[in-house]
Amino acid sequence: MALEALADPDRSHGAIVRVAEQLGVHREALRTWVRKAQAEGQDASSVSADRDARLAQLEKENRELRRANTILKQASAFFASVPK
């Protein structure tokens, strides 16, 4: 609620005080919670970026392994059909 109000330029001025009154909490307590949530959000975005990079790497490796597996299956079938 407070983060949304702060993100909206039309409502951001005095948002902490307004939301604190609506929730019935002290404005400094809410301000502390908002700062903590914003910091955690930044940490989460860097973790998310790391996860996305790792996922892309694993997907690439998976494609390469599937291709190699297909080639090996074809080679195996070829050599199995060659008369001795």
HTML snippet that shows the backbone in 3Dmol.js (N, CA, C, O; Angstrom):
<script src="https://3Dmol.org/build/3Dmol-min.js"></script>
<div id="view" style="width:600px;height:400px;position:relative"></div>
<script>
const pdb = `
ATOM      1  N   MET A   1       0.828  -1.179   0.000  1.00  0.00           N
ATOM      2  CA  MET A   1       0.000   0.000   0.000  1.00  0.00           C
ATOM      3  C   MET A   1       0.880   1.253   0.000  1.00  0.00           C
ATOM      4  O   MET A   1       0.680   2.155  -0.814  1.00  0.00           O
ATOM      5  N   ALA A   2       1.834   1.306   0.896  1.00  0.00           N
ATOM      6  CA  ALA A   2       2.723   2.465   0.968  1.00  0.00           C
ATOM      7  C   ALA A   2       3.664   2.491  -0.225  1.00  0.00           C
ATOM      8  O   ALA A   2       3.934   3.558  -0.776  1.00  0.00           O
ATOM      9  N   LEU A   3       4.166   1.328  -0.632  1.00  0.00           N
ATOM     10  CA  LEU A   3       5.064   1.268  -1.787  1.00  0.00           C
ATOM     11  C   LEU A   3       4.345   1.707  -3.050  1.00  0.00           C
ATOM     12  O   LEU A   3       4.925   2.391  -3.893  1.00  0.00           O
ATOM     13  N   GLU A   4       3.081   1.316  -3.184  1.00  0.00           N
ATOM     14  CA  GLU A   4       2.299   1.723  -4.348  1.00  0.00           C
ATOM     15  C   GLU A   4       2.087   3.232  -4.343  1.00  0.00           C
ATOM     16  O   GLU A   4       2.195   3.879  -5.385  1.00  0.00           O
ATOM     17  N   ALA A   5       1.789   3.786  -3.187  1.00  0.00           N
ATOM     18  CA  ALA A   5       1.575   5.227  -3.085  1.00  0.00           C
ATOM     19  C   ALA A   5       2.858   5.991  -3.395  1.00  0.00           C
ATOM     20  O   ALA A   5       2.813   7.041  -4.036  1.00  0.00           O
ATOM     21  N   LEU A   6       3.994   5.478  -2.950  1.00  0.00           N
ATOM     22  CA  LEU A   6       5.270   6.140  -3.227  1.00  0.00           C
ATOM     23  C   LEU A   6       5.641   6.043  -4.703  1.00  0.00           C
ATOM     24  O   LEU A   6       6.287   6.944  -5.239  1.00  0.00           O
ATOM     25  N   ALA A   7       5.240   4.964  -5.360  1.00  0.00           N
ATOM     26  CA  ALA A   7       5.574   4.777  -6.771  1.00  0.00           C
ATOM     27  C   ALA A   7       4.755   5.692  -7.673  1.00  0.00           C
ATOM     28  O   ALA A   7       5.187   6.017  -8.779  1.00  0.00           O
ATOM     29  N   ASP A   8       3.585   6.110  -7.217  1.00  0.00           N
ATOM     30  CA  ASP A   8       2.720   6.983  -8.016  1.00  0.00           C
ATOM     31  C   ASP A   8       3.119   8.437  -7.781  1.00  0.00           C
ATOM     32  O   ASP A   8       2.967   8.941  -6.668  1.00  0.00           O
ATOM     33  N   PRO A   9       3.626   9.123  -8.809  1.00  0.00           N
ATOM     34  CA  PRO A   9       4.080  10.509  -8.618  1.00  0.00           C
ATOM     35  C   PRO A   9       2.979  11.447  -8.125  1.00  0.00           C
ATOM     36  O   PRO A   9       3.261  12.415  -7.420  1.00  0.00           O
ATOM     37  N   ASP A  10       1.735  11.167  -8.490  1.00  0.00           N
ATOM     38  CA  ASP A  10       0.633  12.034  -8.067  1.00  0.00           C
ATOM     39  C   ASP A  10       0.291  11.860  -6.593  1.00  0.00           C
ATOM     40  O   ASP A  10      -0.263  12.769  -5.974  1.00  0.00           O
ATOM     41  N   ARG A  11       0.613  10.706  -6.028  1.00  0.00           N
ATOM     42  CA  ARG A  11       0.260  10.431  -4.631  1.00  0.00           C
ATOM     43  C   ARG A  11       1.465  10.320  -3.714  1.00  0.00           C
ATOM     44  O   ARG A  11       1.299  10.109  -2.513  1.00  0.00           O
ATOM     45  N   SER A  12       2.675  10.456  -4.246  1.00  0.00           N
ATOM     46  CA  SER A  12       3.865  10.171  -3.437  1.00  0.00           C
ATOM     47  C   SER A  12       4.124  11.202  -2.341  1.00  0.00           C
ATOM     48  O   SER A  12       4.648  10.851  -1.284  1.00  0.00           O
ATOM     49  N   HIS A  13       3.769  12.463  -2.572  1.00  0.00           N
ATOM     50  CA  HIS A  13       4.023  13.495  -1.568  1.00  0.00           C
ATOM     51  C   HIS A  13       3.136  13.248  -0.347  1.00  0.00           C
ATOM     52  O   HIS A  13       1.910  13.289  -0.443  1.00  0.00           O
ATOM     53  N   GLY A  14       3.754  12.996   0.780  1.00  0.00           N
ATOM     54  CA  GLY A  14       3.027  12.753   2.027  1.00  0.00           C
ATOM     55  C   GLY A  14       2.417  11.368   2.124  1.00  0.00           C
ATOM     56  O   GLY A  14       1.550  11.119   2.962  1.00  0.00           O
ATOM     57  N   ALA A  15       2.869  10.473   1.272  1.00  0.00           N
ATOM     58  CA  ALA A  15       2.274   9.133   1.228  1.00  0.00           C
ATOM     59  C   ALA A  15       2.488   8.366   2.523  1.00  0.00           C
ATOM     60  O   ALA A  15       1.576   7.695   3.008  1.00  0.00           O
ATOM     61  N   ILE A  16       3.684   8.461   3.083  1.00  0.00           N
ATOM     62  CA  ILE A  16       3.981   7.709   4.309  1.00  0.00           C
ATOM     63  C   ILE A  16       3.044   8.139   5.434  1.00  0.00           C
ATOM     64  O   ILE A  16       2.465   7.297   6.121  1.00  0.00           O
ATOM     65  N   VAL A  17       2.900   9.434   5.617  1.00  0.00           N
ATOM     66  CA  VAL A  17       2.040   9.949   6.691  1.00  0.00           C
ATOM     67  C   VAL A  17       0.596   9.522   6.453  1.00  0.00           C
ATOM     68  O   VAL A  17      -0.081   9.061   7.372  1.00  0.00           O
ATOM     69  N   ARG A  18       0.131   9.676   5.222  1.00  0.00           N
ATOM     70  CA  ARG A  18      -1.251   9.340   4.882  1.00  0.00           C
ATOM     71  C   ARG A  18      -1.535   7.845   5.109  1.00  0.00           C
ATOM     72  O   ARG A  18      -2.542   7.486   5.719  1.00  0.00           O
ATOM     73  N   VAL A  19      -0.652   6.995   4.618  1.00  0.00           N
ATOM     74  CA  VAL A  19      -0.856   5.550   4.756  1.00  0.00           C
ATOM     75  C   VAL A  19      -0.716   5.127   6.217  1.00  0.00           C
ATOM     76  O   VAL A  19      -1.461   4.266   6.684  1.00  0.00           O
ATOM     77  N   ALA A  20       0.227   5.721   6.940  1.00  0.00           N
ATOM     78  CA  ALA A  20       0.400   5.395   8.361  1.00  0.00           C
ATOM     79  C   ALA A  20      -0.872   5.709   9.142  1.00  0.00           C
ATOM     80  O   ALA A  20      -1.277   4.936  10.010  1.00  0.00           O
ATOM     81  N   GLU A  21      -1.499   6.837   8.836  1.00  0.00           N
ATOM     82  CA  GLU A  21      -2.752   7.192   9.510  1.00  0.00           C
ATOM     83  C   GLU A  21      -3.855   6.200   9.157  1.00  0.00           C
ATOM     84  O   GLU A  21      -4.643   5.812  10.019  1.00  0.00           O
ATOM     85  N   GLN A  22      -3.914   5.789   7.889  1.00  0.00           N
ATOM     86  CA  GLN A  22      -4.938   4.823   7.468  1.00  0.00           C
ATOM     87  C   GLN A  22      -4.759   3.480   8.173  1.00  0.00           C
ATOM     88  O   GLN A  22      -5.733   2.819   8.534  1.00  0.00           O
ATOM     89  N   LEU A  23      -3.502   3.087   8.363  1.00  0.00           N
ATOM     90  CA  LEU A  23      -3.218   1.798   8.988  1.00  0.00           C
ATOM     91  C   LEU A  23      -3.199   1.866  10.508  1.00  0.00           C
ATOM     92  O   LEU A  23      -3.252   0.836  11.180  1.00  0.00           O
ATOM     93  N   GLY A  24      -3.124   3.064  11.045  1.00  0.00           N
ATOM     94  CA  GLY A  24      -3.081   3.222  12.495  1.00  0.00           C
ATOM     95  C   GLY A  24      -1.733   2.878  13.097  1.00  0.00           C
ATOM     96  O   GLY A  24      -1.658   2.371  14.216  1.00  0.00           O
ATOM     97  N   VAL A  25      -0.650   3.156  12.345  1.00  0.00           N
ATOM     98  CA  VAL A  25       0.702   2.916  12.847  1.00  0.00           C
ATOM     99  C   VAL A  25       1.472   4.227  12.824  1.00  0.00           C
ATOM    100  O   VAL A  25       1.092   5.175  12.137  1.00  0.00           O
ATOM    101  N   HIS A  26       2.552   4.265  13.579  1.00  0.00           N
ATOM    102  CA  HIS A  26       3.380   5.464  13.605  1.00  0.00           C
ATOM    103  C   HIS A  26       4.082   5.618  12.258  1.00  0.00           C
ATOM    104  O   HIS A  26       4.520   4.634  11.663  1.00  0.00           O
ATOM    105  N   ARG A  27       4.185   6.853  11.786  1.00  0.00           N
ATOM    106  CA  ARG A  27       4.761   7.093  10.449  1.00  0.00           C
ATOM    107  C   ARG A  27       6.217   6.645  10.352  1.00  0.00           C
ATOM    108  O   ARG A  27       6.651   6.194   9.292  1.00  0.00           O
ATOM    109  N   GLU A  28       6.976   6.763  11.440  1.00  0.00           N
ATOM    110  CA  GLU A  28       8.379   6.336  11.389  1.00  0.00           C
ATOM    111  C   GLU A  28       8.498   4.812  11.329  1.00  0.00           C
ATOM    112  O   GLU A  28       9.420   4.280  10.710  1.00  0.00           O
ATOM    113  N   ALA A  29       7.572   4.121  11.969  1.00  0.00           N
ATOM    114  CA  ALA A  29       7.565   2.656  11.868  1.00  0.00           C
ATOM    115  C   ALA A  29       7.289   2.244  10.427  1.00  0.00           C
ATOM    116  O   ALA A  29       7.957   1.365   9.883  1.00  0.00           O
ATOM    117  N   LEU A  30       6.302   2.888   9.818  1.00  0.00           N
ATOM    118  CA  LEU A  30       5.982   2.587   8.424  1.00  0.00           C
ATOM    119  C   LEU A  30       7.147   2.946   7.514  1.00  0.00           C
ATOM    120  O   LEU A  30       7.461   2.198   6.587  1.00  0.00           O
ATOM    121  N   ARG A  31       7.785   4.072   7.765  1.00  0.00           N
ATOM    122  CA  ARG A  31       8.933   4.494   6.947  1.00  0.00           C
ATOM    123  C   ARG A  31      10.056   3.448   7.024  1.00  0.00           C
ATOM    124  O   ARG A  31      10.691   3.137   6.016  1.00  0.00           O
ATOM    125  N   THR A  32      10.294   2.910   8.225  1.00  0.00           N
ATOM    126  CA  THR A  32      11.315   1.869   8.403  1.00  0.00           C
ATOM    127  C   THR A  32      10.936   0.619   7.623  1.00  0.00           C
ATOM    128  O   THR A  32      11.783   0.014   6.965  1.00  0.00           O
ATOM    129  N   TRP A  33       9.666   0.229   7.693  1.00  0.00           N
ATOM    130  CA  TRP A  33       9.213  -0.960   6.966  1.00  0.00           C
ATOM    131  C   TRP A  33       9.351  -0.760   5.454  1.00  0.00           C
ATOM    132  O   TRP A  33       9.742  -1.676   4.731  1.00  0.00           O
ATOM    133  N   VAL A  34       9.029   0.433   4.996  1.00  0.00           N
ATOM    134  CA  VAL A  34       9.122   0.725   3.558  1.00  0.00           C
ATOM    135  C   VAL A  34      10.575   0.654   3.102  1.00  0.00           C
ATOM    136  O   VAL A  34      10.873   0.062   2.064  1.00  0.00           O
ATOM    137  N   ARG A  35      11.476   1.252   3.867  1.00  0.00           N
ATOM    138  CA  ARG A  35      12.902   1.199   3.502  1.00  0.00           C
ATOM    139  C   ARG A  35      13.398  -0.243   3.449  1.00  0.00           C
ATOM    140  O   ARG A  35      14.140  -0.619   2.542  1.00  0.00           O
ATOM    141  N   LYS A  36      12.987  -1.040   4.422  1.00  0.00           N
ATOM    142  CA  LYS A  36      13.396  -2.443   4.454  1.00  0.00           C
ATOM    143  C   LYS A  36      12.831  -3.191   3.243  1.00  0.00           C
ATOM    144  O   LYS A  36      13.537  -3.981   2.616  1.00  0.00           O
ATOM    145  N   ALA A  37      11.578  -2.945   2.919  1.00  0.00           N
ATOM    146  CA  ALA A  37      10.952  -3.607   1.767  1.00  0.00           C
ATOM    147  C   ALA A  37      11.633  -3.193   0.469  1.00  0.00           C
ATOM    148  O   ALA A  37      11.824  -4.023  -0.419  1.00  0.00           O
ATOM    149  N   GLN A  38      11.999  -1.923   0.349  1.00  0.00           N
ATOM    150  CA  GLN A  38      12.682  -1.454  -0.852  1.00  0.00           C
ATOM    151  C   GLN A  38      14.060  -2.096  -0.976  1.00  0.00           C
ATOM    152  O   GLN A  38      14.471  -2.481  -2.071  1.00  0.00           O
ATOM    153  N   ALA A  39      14.771  -2.214   0.135  1.00  0.00           N
ATOM    154  CA  ALA A  39      16.098  -2.843   0.108  1.00  0.00           C
ATOM    155  C   ALA A  39      15.983  -4.316  -0.262  1.00  0.00           C
ATOM    156  O   ALA A  39      16.786  -4.825  -1.044  1.00  0.00           O
ATOM    157  N   GLU A  40      15.001  -4.996   0.291  1.00  0.00           N
ATOM    158  CA  GLU A  40      14.795  -6.407  -0.036  1.00  0.00           C
ATOM    159  C   GLU A  40      14.401  -6.572  -1.491  1.00  0.00           C
ATOM    160  O   GLU A  40      14.771  -7.557  -2.129  1.00  0.00           O
ATOM    161  N   GLY A  41      13.657  -5.620  -2.016  1.00  0.00           N
ATOM    162  CA  GLY A  41      13.266  -5.662  -3.425  1.00  0.00           C
ATOM    163  C   GLY A  41      14.461  -5.539  -4.342  1.00  0.00           C
ATOM    164  O   GLY A  41      14.510  -6.195  -5.383  1.00  0.00           O
ATOM    165  N   GLN A  42      15.429  -4.710  -3.977  1.00  0.00           N
ATOM    166  CA  GLN A  42      16.638  -4.568  -4.787  1.00  0.00           C
ATOM    167  C   GLN A  42      17.453  -5.846  -4.736  1.00  0.00           C
ATOM    168  O   GLN A  42      17.997  -6.275  -5.753  1.00  0.00           O
ATOM    169  N   ASP A  43      17.544  -6.461  -3.563  1.00  0.00           N
ATOM    170  CA  ASP A  43      18.267  -7.727  -3.436  1.00  0.00           C
ATOM    171  C   ASP A  43      17.590  -8.808  -4.268  1.00  0.00           C
ATOM    172  O   ASP A  43      18.254  -9.611  -4.924  1.00  0.00           O
ATOM    173  N   ALA A  44      16.273  -8.819  -4.235  1.00  0.00           N
ATOM    174  CA  ALA A  44      15.523  -9.832  -4.975  1.00  0.00           C
ATOM    175  C   ALA A  44      15.715  -9.677  -6.472  1.00  0.00           C
ATOM    176  O   ALA A  44      15.769 -10.672  -7.195  1.00  0.00           O
ATOM    177  N   SER A  45      15.819  -8.436  -6.949  1.00  0.00           N
ATOM    178  CA  SER A  45      15.986  -8.247  -8.390  1.00  0.00           C
ATOM    179  C   SER A  45      17.352  -8.728  -8.855  1.00  0.00           C
ATOM    180  O   SER A  45      17.471  -9.249  -9.964  1.00  0.00           O
ATOM    181  N   SER A  46      18.392  -8.566  -8.027  1.00  0.00           N
ATOM    182  CA  SER A  46      19.708  -9.067  -8.435  1.00  0.00           C
ATOM    183  C   SER A  46      19.735 -10.587  -8.385  1.00  0.00           C
ATOM    184  O   SER A  46      20.373 -11.221  -9.226  1.00  0.00           O
ATOM    185  N   VAL A  47      19.055 -11.176  -7.415  1.00  0.00           N
ATOM    186  CA  VAL A  47      18.957 -12.635  -7.341  1.00  0.00           C
ATOM    187  C   VAL A  47      18.180 -13.147  -8.550  1.00  0.00           C
ATOM    188  O   VAL A  47      18.536 -14.167  -9.141  1.00  0.00           O
ATOM    189  N   SER A  48      17.128 -12.438  -8.907  1.00  0.00           N
ATOM    190  CA  SER A  48      16.328 -12.828 -10.065  1.00  0.00           C
ATOM    191  C   SER A  48      17.150 -12.768 -11.346  1.00  0.00           C
ATOM    192  O   SER A  48      17.029 -13.645 -12.201  1.00  0.00           O
ATOM    193  N   ALA A  49      17.980 -11.748 -11.485  1.00  0.00           N
ATOM    194  CA  ALA A  49      18.834 -11.632 -12.669  1.00  0.00           C
ATOM    195  C   ALA A  49      19.840 -12.781 -12.716  1.00  0.00           C
ATOM    196  O   ALA A  49      20.100 -13.336 -13.784  1.00  0.00           O
ATOM    197  N   ASP A  50      20.403 -13.134 -11.568  1.00  0.00           N
ATOM    198  CA  ASP A  50      21.330 -14.271 -11.507  1.00  0.00           C
ATOM    199  C   ASP A  50      20.621 -15.567 -11.887  1.00  0.00           C
ATOM    200  O   ASP A  50      21.167 -16.398 -12.613  1.00  0.00           O
ATOM    201  N   ARG A  51      19.401 -15.725 -11.388  1.00  0.00           N
ATOM    202  CA  ARG A  51      18.622 -16.919 -11.706  1.00  0.00           C
ATOM    203  C   ARG A  51      18.307 -16.991 -13.194  1.00  0.00           C
ATOM    204  O   ARG A  51      18.387 -18.057 -13.805  1.00  0.00           O
ATOM    205  N   ASP A  52      17.948 -15.846 -13.773  1.00  0.00           N
ATOM    206  CA  ASP A  52      17.642 -15.811 -15.204  1.00  0.00           C
ATOM    207  C   ASP A  52      18.859 -16.181 -16.036  1.00  0.00           C
ATOM    208  O   ASP A  52      18.742 -16.916 -17.017  1.00  0.00           O
ATOM    209  N   ALA A  53      20.022 -15.680 -15.652  1.00  0.00           N
ATOM    210  CA  ALA A  53      21.254 -16.008 -16.378  1.00  0.00           C
ATOM    211  C   ALA A  53      21.569 -17.493 -16.247  1.00  0.00           C
ATOM    212  O   ALA A  53      21.954 -18.135 -17.224  1.00  0.00           O
ATOM    213  N   ARG A  54      21.409 -18.037 -15.057  1.00  0.00           N
ATOM    214  CA  ARG A  54      21.673 -19.465 -14.837  1.00  0.00           C
ATOM    215  C   ARG A  54      20.689 -20.315 -15.632  1.00  0.00           C
ATOM    216  O   ARG A  54      21.069 -21.335 -16.208  1.00  0.00           O
ATOM    217  N   LEU A  55      19.438 -19.900 -15.664  1.00  0.00           N
ATOM    218  CA  LEU A  55      18.425 -20.628 -16.420  1.00  0.00           C
ATOM    219  C   LEU A  55      18.760 -20.632 -17.907  1.00  0.00           C
ATOM    220  O   LEU A  55      18.644 -21.667 -18.564  1.00  0.00           O
ATOM    221  N   ALA A  56      19.172 -19.493 -18.441  1.00  0.00           N
ATOM    222  CA  ALA A  56      19.554 -19.413 -19.852  1.00  0.00           C
ATOM    223  C   ALA A  56      20.741 -20.332 -20.140  1.00  0.00           C
ATOM    224  O   ALA A  56      20.775 -21.009 -21.168  1.00  0.00           O
ATOM    225  N   GLN A  57      21.703 -20.349 -19.234  1.00  0.00           N
ATOM    226  CA  GLN A  57      22.878 -21.214 -19.401  1.00  0.00           C
ATOM    227  C   GLN A  57      22.465 -22.690 -19.402  1.00  0.00           C
ATOM    228  O   GLN A  57      22.935 -23.464 -20.235  1.00  0.00           O
ATOM    229  N   LEU A  58      21.605 -23.072 -18.488  1.00  0.00           N
ATOM    230  CA  LEU A  58      21.162 -24.463 -18.405  1.00  0.00           C
ATOM    231  C   LEU A  58      20.322 -24.866 -19.621  1.00  0.00           C
ATOM    232  O   LEU A  58      20.419 -25.997 -20.098  1.00  0.00           O
ATOM    233  N   GLU A  59      19.501 -23.944 -20.118  1.00  0.00           N
ATOM    234  CA  GLU A  59      18.710 -24.237 -21.316  1.00  0.00           C
ATOM    235  C   GLU A  59      19.615 -24.449 -22.523  1.00  0.00           C
ATOM    236  O   GLU A  59      19.370 -25.342 -23.334  1.00  0.00           O
ATOM    237  N   LYS A  60      20.655 -23.638 -22.644  1.00  0.00           N
ATOM    238  CA  LYS A  60      21.608 -23.797 -23.746  1.00  0.00           C
ATOM    239  C   LYS A  60      22.312 -25.150 -23.643  1.00  0.00           C
ATOM    240  O   LYS A  60      22.438 -25.871 -24.633  1.00  0.00           O
ATOM    241  N   GLU A  61      22.765 -25.481 -22.448  1.00  0.00           N
ATOM    242  CA  GLU A  61      23.440 -26.764 -22.232  1.00  0.00           C
ATOM    243  C   GLU A  61      22.500 -27.925 -22.550  1.00  0.00           C
ATOM    244  O   GLU A  61      22.913 -28.926 -23.136  1.00  0.00           O
ATOM    245  N   ASN A  62      21.242 -27.785 -22.162  1.00  0.00           N
ATOM    246  CA  ASN A  62      20.245 -28.815 -22.428  1.00  0.00           C
ATOM    247  C   ASN A  62      20.065 -29.016 -23.933  1.00  0.00           C
ATOM    248  O   ASN A  62      20.004 -30.153 -24.401  1.00  0.00           O
ATOM    249  N   ARG A  63      19.979 -27.918 -24.697  1.00  0.00           N
ATOM    250  CA  ARG A  63      19.859 -28.023 -26.159  1.00  0.00           C
ATOM    251  C   ARG A  63      21.058 -28.736 -26.756  1.00  0.00           C
ATOM    252  O   ARG A  63      20.904 -29.601 -27.618  1.00  0.00           O
ATOM    253  N   GLU A  64      22.260 -28.376 -26.299  1.00  0.00           N
ATOM    254  CA  GLU A  64      23.483 -29.002 -26.814  1.00  0.00           C
ATOM    255  C   GLU A  64      23.515 -30.499 -26.497  1.00  0.00           C
ATOM    256  O   GLU A  64      23.902 -31.303 -27.345  1.00  0.00           O
ATOM    257  N   LEU A  65      23.116 -30.872 -25.295  1.00  0.00           N
ATOM    258  CA  LEU A  65      23.114 -32.282 -24.910  1.00  0.00           C
ATOM    259  C   LEU A  65      22.065 -33.076 -25.692  1.00  0.00           C
ATOM    260  O   LEU A  65      22.308 -34.219 -26.078  1.00  0.00           O
ATOM    261  N   ARG A  66      20.909 -32.470 -25.921  1.00  0.00           N
ATOM    262  CA  ARG A  66      19.886 -33.146 -26.726  1.00  0.00           C
ATOM    263  C   ARG A  66      20.377 -33.366 -28.154  1.00  0.00           C
ATOM    264  O   ARG A  66      20.142 -34.422 -28.741  1.00  0.00           O
ATOM    265  N   ARG A  67      21.054 -32.371 -28.706  1.00  0.00           N
ATOM    266  CA  ARG A  67      21.601 -32.491 -30.063  1.00  0.00           C
ATOM    267  C   ARG A  67      22.649 -33.606 -30.108  1.00  0.00           C
ATOM    268  O   ARG A  67      22.645 -34.432 -31.022  1.00  0.00           O
ATOM    269  N   ALA A  68      23.537 -33.626 -29.128  1.00  0.00           N
ATOM    270  CA  ALA A  68      24.561 -34.672 -29.071  1.00  0.00           C
ATOM    271  C   ALA A  68      23.917 -36.045 -28.921  1.00  0.00           C
ATOM    272  O   ALA A  68      24.369 -37.013 -29.532  1.00  0.00           O
ATOM    273  N   ASN A  69      22.879 -36.135 -28.122  1.00  0.00           N
ATOM    274  CA  ASN A  69      22.172 -37.398 -27.921  1.00  0.00           C
ATOM    275  C   ASN A  69      21.540 -37.876 -29.229  1.00  0.00           C
ATOM    276  O   ASN A  69      21.588 -39.065 -29.541  1.00  0.00           O
ATOM    277  N   THR A  70      20.956 -36.965 -29.987  1.00  0.00           N
ATOM    278  CA  THR A  70      20.365 -37.317 -31.279  1.00  0.00           C
ATOM    279  C   THR A  70      21.428 -37.840 -32.237  1.00  0.00           C
ATOM    280  O   THR A  70      21.218 -38.843 -32.919  1.00  0.00           O
ATOM    281  N   ILE A  71      22.557 -37.166 -32.286  1.00  0.00           N
ATOM    282  CA  ILE A  71      23.663 -37.599 -33.157  1.00  0.00           C
ATOM    283  C   ILE A  71      24.145 -38.985 -32.753  1.00  0.00           C
ATOM    284  O   ILE A  71      24.375 -39.833 -33.616  1.00  0.00           O
ATOM    285  N   LEU A  72      24.299 -39.225 -31.471  1.00  0.00           N
ATOM    286  CA  LEU A  72      24.753 -40.536 -30.996  1.00  0.00           C
ATOM    287  C   LEU A  72      23.737 -41.639 -31.314  1.00  0.00           C
ATOM    288  O   LEU A  72      24.125 -42.754 -31.663  1.00  0.00           O
ATOM    289  N   LYS A  73      22.452 -41.335 -31.196  1.00  0.00           N
ATOM    290  CA  LYS A  73      21.426 -42.322 -31.541  1.00  0.00           C
ATOM    291  C   LYS A  73      21.493 -42.665 -33.025  1.00  0.00           C
ATOM    292  O   LYS A  73      21.388 -43.830 -33.407  1.00  0.00           O
ATOM    293  N   GLN A  74      21.670 -41.630 -33.866  1.00  0.00           N
ATOM    294  CA  GLN A  74      21.760 -41.872 -35.308  1.00  0.00           C
ATOM    295  C   GLN A  74      23.004 -42.692 -35.646  1.00  0.00           C
ATOM    296  O   GLN A  74      22.941 -43.601 -36.474  1.00  0.00           O
ATOM    297  N   ALA A  75      24.116 -42.381 -35.021  1.00  0.00           N
ATOM    298  CA  ALA A  75      25.353 -43.130 -35.266  1.00  0.00           C
ATOM    299  C   ALA A  75      25.201 -44.574 -34.799  1.00  0.00           C
ATOM    300  O   ALA A  75      25.659 -45.498 -35.471  1.00  0.00           O
ATOM    301  N   SER A  76      24.568 -44.765 -33.667  1.00  0.00           N
ATOM    302  CA  SER A  76      24.349 -46.109 -33.141  1.00  0.00           C
ATOM    303  C   SER A  76      23.476 -46.917 -34.096  1.00  0.00           C
ATOM    304  O   SER A  76      23.762 -48.084 -34.361  1.00  0.00           O
ATOM    305  N   ALA A  77      22.418 -46.306 -34.611  1.00  0.00           N
ATOM    306  CA  ALA A  77      21.537 -46.996 -35.559  1.00  0.00           C
ATOM    307  C   ALA A  77      22.290 -47.329 -36.840  1.00  0.00           C
ATOM    308  O   ALA A  77      22.113 -48.410 -37.401  1.00  0.00           O
ATOM    309  N   PHE A  78      23.128 -46.409 -37.305  1.00  0.00           N
ATOM    310  CA  PHE A  78      23.906 -46.648 -38.524  1.00  0.00           C
ATOM    311  C   PHE A  78      24.844 -47.837 -38.340  1.00  0.00           C
ATOM    312  O   PHE A  78      24.872 -48.742 -39.174  1.00  0.00           O
ATOM    313  N   PHE A  79      25.598 -47.836 -37.267  1.00  0.00           N
ATOM    314  CA  PHE A  79      26.564 -48.915 -37.043  1.00  0.00           C
ATOM    315  C   PHE A  79      25.876 -50.253 -36.752  1.00  0.00           C
ATOM    316  O   PHE A  79      26.434 -51.312 -37.039  1.00  0.00           O
ATOM    317  N   ALA A  80      24.687 -50.208 -36.194  1.00  0.00           N
ATOM    318  CA  ALA A  80      23.945 -51.445 -35.942  1.00  0.00           C
ATOM    319  C   ALA A  80      23.441 -52.061 -37.246  1.00  0.00           C
ATOM    320  O   ALA A  80      23.265 -53.276 -37.334  1.00  0.00           O
ATOM    321  N   SER A  81      23.210 -51.224 -38.259  1.00  0.00           N
ATOM    322  CA  SER A  81      22.683 -51.729 -39.535  1.00  0.00           C
ATOM    323  C   SER A  81      23.775 -52.150 -40.515  1.00  0.00           C
ATOM    324  O   SER A  81      23.477 -52.803 -41.515  1.00  0.00           O
ATOM    325  N   VAL A  82      25.018 -51.797 -40.255  1.00  0.00           N
ATOM    326  CA  VAL A  82      26.133 -52.160 -41.144  1.00  0.00           C
ATOM    327  C   VAL A  82      26.421 -53.650 -40.992  1.00  0.00           C
ATOM    328  O   VAL A  82      26.613 -54.132 -39.876  1.00  0.00           O
ATOM    329  N   PRO A  83      26.453 -54.406 -42.140  1.00  0.00           N
ATOM    330  CA  PRO A  83      26.745 -55.840 -42.031  1.00  0.00           C
ATOM    331  C   PRO A  83      28.195 -56.089 -41.619  1.00  0.00           C
ATOM    332  O   PRO A  83      29.088 -55.312 -41.956  1.00  0.00           O
ATOM    333  N   LYS A  84      28.412 -57.153 -40.905  1.00  0.00           N
ATOM    334  CA  LYS A  84      29.755 -57.473 -40.409  1.00  0.00           C
ATOM    335  C   LYS A  84      30.515 -58.288 -41.382  1.00  0.00           C
ATOM    336  O   LYS A  84      31.664 -58.646 -41.123  1.00  0.00           O
TER     337      LYS A  84
END
`;
const viewer = $3Dmol.createViewer("view");
viewer.addModel(pdb, "pdb");
viewer.setStyle({}, {cartoon: {color: "spectrum"}});
viewer.zoomTo();
viewer.render();
</script>
